Amino acid sequence: MRKGTRLALIFGAIPFLTLVFALPFVNRIEPIVLGLPFVLFWILLWVVLTPAVLWAAYKIEKKHNPPDDEDHR
């Protein structure tokens, strides 16, 4: 596996890991953030951040593994 692909997969796994495995650690009502219980704020925060993280993974993949000329035909 190429370096860029491995790094992009790690970046792509960040939202999954924060929503699945970190959720038990942030599962609390207090503190209230923006009028929301912390667990709901955490979930909404990662829903908003996921496209940015996946965009970064795409850019990393594209930088380290540029498309071949044969792929464009």
C-alpha positions as CSV (number, residue, x, y, z in Angstrom):
1,M,0.0,0.0,0.0
2,R,1.3,3.4,-0.9
3,K,2.2,6.0,1.8
4,G,-0.5,8.5,0.6
5,T,-3.2,5.8,0.5
6,R,-2.3,4.7,4.0
7,L,-2.4,8.2,5.3
8,A,-5.6,9.0,3.6
9,L,-7.2,5.9,5.1
10,I,-6.1,7.0,8.6
11,F,-7.6,10.4,8.0
12,G,-10.8,8.8,6.7
13,A,-11.0,6.7,9.8
14,I,-10.9,9.6,12.2
15,P,-14.6,10.5,12.0
16,F,-15.6,6.9,12.4
17,L,-13.4,6.4,15.4
18,T,-14.5,9.6,17.1
19,L,-18.2,8.7,16.6
20,V,-18.0,5.1,17.5
21,F,-15.2,4.5,20.0
22,A,-15.0,7.9,21.7
23,L,-18.7,8.3,22.2
24,P,-18.8,6.3,25.5
25,F,-16.2,8.7,26.9
26,V,-18.2,11.8,26.0
27,N,-21.6,10.4,26.9
28,R,-22.7,13.0,29.4
29,I,-25.2,15.7,29.7
30,E,-23.0,18.3,31.4
31,P,-21.5,20.6,30.2
32,I,-24.1,22.3,28.1
33,V,-22.5,23.6,24.8
34,L,-24.5,25.9,22.7
35,G,-27.6,24.9,24.5
36,L,-27.1,21.2,23.7
37,P,-26.0,18.3,26.0
38,F,-22.3,17.5,25.4
39,V,-23.0,14.2,23.7
40,L,-25.3,15.8,21.1
41,F,-22.9,18.6,20.5
42,W,-20.1,16.0,20.0
43,I,-22.1,14.1,17.4
44,L,-23.2,17.3,15.5
45,L,-19.6,18.6,15.6
46,W,-18.3,15.5,13.9
47,V,-21.1,15.5,11.4
48,V,-19.9,19.0,10.4
49,L,-16.2,18.1,10.5
50,T,-16.5,14.9,8.6
51,P,-16.5,16.5,5.1
52,A,-13.5,18.6,6.0
53,V,-11.6,15.5,7.2
54,L,-12.6,13.5,4.1
55,W,-11.5,16.4,1.8
56,A,-8.1,16.4,3.5
57,A,-7.9,12.6,3.0
58,Y,-8.7,13.1,-0.7
59,K,-6.1,15.9,-1.1
60,I,-3.4,13.7,0.6
61,E,-4.3,10.8,-1.7
62,K,-4.2,13.0,-4.7
63,K,-0.8,14.6,-3.7
64,H,1.0,11.3,-3.0
65,N,-0.6,9.3,-5.7
66,P,-1.2,11.5,-8.8
67,P,-3.5,9.9,-11.5
68,D,-1.8,8.1,-14.3
69,D,-2.3,9.3,-17.9
70,E,-3.8,5.9,-18.7
71,D,-6.6,6.5,-16.2
72,H,-7.9,9.5,-18.1
73,R,-8.6,7.6,-21.3
